[in-house]
Amino acid sequence: MTTLADINSQIKKHDEQIAQLRMQAEQLRNQERSGVIEEIRKKIAEYGITASDLKLTSRVPGRRAGSVASSRGAAKYRGPTGETWSGGRGRKPRWVTEALAAGKSLSDFEIK
């Protein structure tokens, strides 16, 4: 007769085996990946392929051309840790609202 303790022991043993197999799979994937990367580098050098040829220049996956990032106005305010804000529409950034709540004014952060 099998007990709950026996089943739990088997589960633990299998979980350990699964973890080992996942680790081996990850190691093999990394080795294969290294080979693929090296092969791609050789082909890029051989054919003089550029990032532009591969359409890798300044394109962020999932972002459409002309999105918010490219239509922002010039920064008018700089935060204490270097973040910037144009003072445009929408919600104020957290660093601005926190500074205003602490008694500072927007003029304290103007970029001159």
CYANA upper distance limits for C-alpha pairs under 8 A (distance plus 0.5 A):
  2 THR  CA      6 ASP  CA      6.69
  2 THR  CA      7 ILE  CA      7.69
  3 THR  CA      7 ILE  CA      6.96
  4 LEU  CA      8 ASN  CA      6.62
  5 ALA  CA      9 SER  CA      6.57
  6 ASP  CA     10 GLN  CA      6.74
  7 ILE  CA     11 ILE  CA      6.65
  8 ASN  CA     12 LYS  CA      6.64
  9 SER  CA     13 LYS  CA      6.69
 10 GLN  CA     14 HIS  CA      6.61
 11 ILE  CA     15 ASP  CA      6.50
 12 LYS  CA     16 GLU  CA      6.73
 13 LYS  CA     17 GLN  CA      6.84
 14 HIS  CA     18 ILE  CA      6.54
 15 ASP  CA     19 ALA  CA      6.65
 16 GLU  CA     20 GLN  CA      6.74
 17 GLN  CA     21 LEU  CA      6.62
 18 ILE  CA     22 ARG  CA      6.57
 19 ALA  CA     23 MET  CA      6.67
 20 GLN  CA     24 GLN  CA      6.72
 21 LEU  CA     25 ALA  CA      6.55
 22 ARG  CA     26 GLU  CA      6.63
 23 MET  CA     27 GLN  CA      6.74
 24 GLN  CA     28 LEU  CA      6.69
 25 ALA  CA     29 ARG  CA      6.57
 26 GLU  CA     30 ASN  CA      6.65
 27 GLN  CA     31 GLN  CA      6.76
 28 LEU  CA     32 GLU  CA      6.62
 29 ARG  CA     33 ARG  CA      6.38
 30 ASN  CA     34 SER  CA      6.63
 31 GLN  CA     35 GLY  CA      7.02
 32 GLU  CA     36 VAL  CA      6.72
 33 ARG  CA     37 ILE  CA      6.55
 34 SER  CA     38 GLU  CA      6.70
 35 GLY  CA     39 GLU  CA      6.66
 36 VAL  CA     40 ILE  CA      6.63
 37 ILE  CA     41 ARG  CA      6.65
 38 GLU  CA     42 LYS  CA      6.80
 39 GLU  CA     43 LYS  CA      6.86
 40 ILE  CA     44 ILE  CA      6.59
 41 ARG  CA     45 ALA  CA      6.69
 42 LYS  CA     46 GLU  CA      6.46
 43 LYS  CA     47 TYR  CA      6.50
 43 LYS  CA     49 ILE  CA      8.48
 44 ILE  CA     48 GLY  CA      6.06
 44 ILE  CA     49 ILE  CA      5.37
 44 ILE  CA     50 THR  CA      7.95
 45 ALA  CA     49 ILE  CA      7.30
 49 ILE  CA     53 ASP  CA      6.66
 49 ILE  CA     54 LEU  CA      8.07
 50 THR  CA     54 LEU  CA      7.11
 51 ALA  CA     55 LYS  CA      6.54
 51 ALA  CA     56 LEU  CA      5.50
 51 ALA  CA     57 THR  CA      6.38
 52 SER  CA     56 LEU  CA      6.30
 52 SER  CA     57 THR  CA      6.05
 55 LYS  CA     59 ARG  CA      8.12
 59 ARG  CA     63 ARG  CA      7.95
 63 ARG  CA     67 SER  CA      7.50
 66 GLY  CA     70 SER  CA      6.12
 66 GLY  CA     71 SER  CA      7.13
 67 SER  CA     71 SER  CA      7.04
 68 VAL  CA     72 ARG  CA      6.64
 72 ARG  CA     86 SER  CA      7.95
 73 GLY  CA     86 SER  CA      6.27
 73 GLY  CA     88 GLY  CA      7.94
 74 ALA  CA     86 SER  CA      6.18
 75 ALA  CA     84 THR  CA      6.33
 75 ALA  CA     85 TRP  CA      5.68
 75 ALA  CA     86 SER  CA      4.57
 75 ALA  CA     87 GLY  CA      7.99
 75 ALA  CA    111 ILE  CA      8.13
 76 LYS  CA     84 THR  CA      7.90
 76 LYS  CA     85 TRP  CA      6.66
 76 LYS  CA     86 SER  CA      5.37
 76 LYS  CA     87 GLY  CA      6.95
 76 LYS  CA    110 GLU  CA      6.27
 76 LYS  CA    111 ILE  CA      5.93
 77 TYR  CA     84 THR  CA      6.11
 77 TYR  CA     85 TRP  CA      5.72
 77 TYR  CA     86 SER  CA      6.85
 77 TYR  CA     87 GLY  CA      7.65
 77 TYR  CA    106 LEU  CA      8.06
 77 TYR  CA    109 PHE  CA      5.57
 77 TYR  CA    110 GLU  CA      4.93
 77 TYR  CA    111 ILE  CA      5.75
 78 ARG  CA     82 GLY  CA      6.35
 78 ARG  CA     83 GLU  CA      6.14
 78 ARG  CA     84 THR  CA      4.95
 78 ARG  CA     85 TRP  CA      7.01
 78 ARG  CA    109 PHE  CA      5.89
 78 ARG  CA    110 GLU  CA      6.95
 78 ARG  CA    111 ILE  CA      6.68
 79 GLY  CA     83 GLU  CA      5.53
 79 GLY  CA     84 THR  CA      6.54
 79 GLY  CA     95 TRP  CA      7.26
 79 GLY  CA     96 VAL  CA      7.93
 79 GLY  CA    109 PHE  CA      6.74
 85 TRP  CA     93 PRO  CA      7.98
 87 GLY  CA     92 LYS  CA      8.11
 92 LYS  CA     96 VAL  CA      6.67
 92 LYS  CA     97 THR  CA      6.89
 93 PRO  CA     97 THR  CA      7.04
 94 ARG  CA     98 GLU  CA      6.52
 95 TRP  CA     99 ALA  CA      6.57
 96 VAL  CA    100 LEU  CA      6.63
 96 VAL  CA    106 LEU  CA      8.28
 97 THR  CA    101 ALA  CA      6.58
 98 GLU  CA    102 ALA  CA      6.70
 99 ALA  CA    103 GLY  CA      7.09
 99 ALA  CA    104 LYS  CA      5.96
 99 ALA  CA    105 SER  CA      7.96
100 LEU  CA    104 LYS  CA      5.43
100 LEU  CA    105 SER  CA      6.31
100 LEU  CA    106 LEU  CA      7.98
104 LYS  CA    108 ASP  CA      7.22
105 SER  CA    109 PHE  CA      8.09
106 LEU  CA    110 GLU  CA      7.08
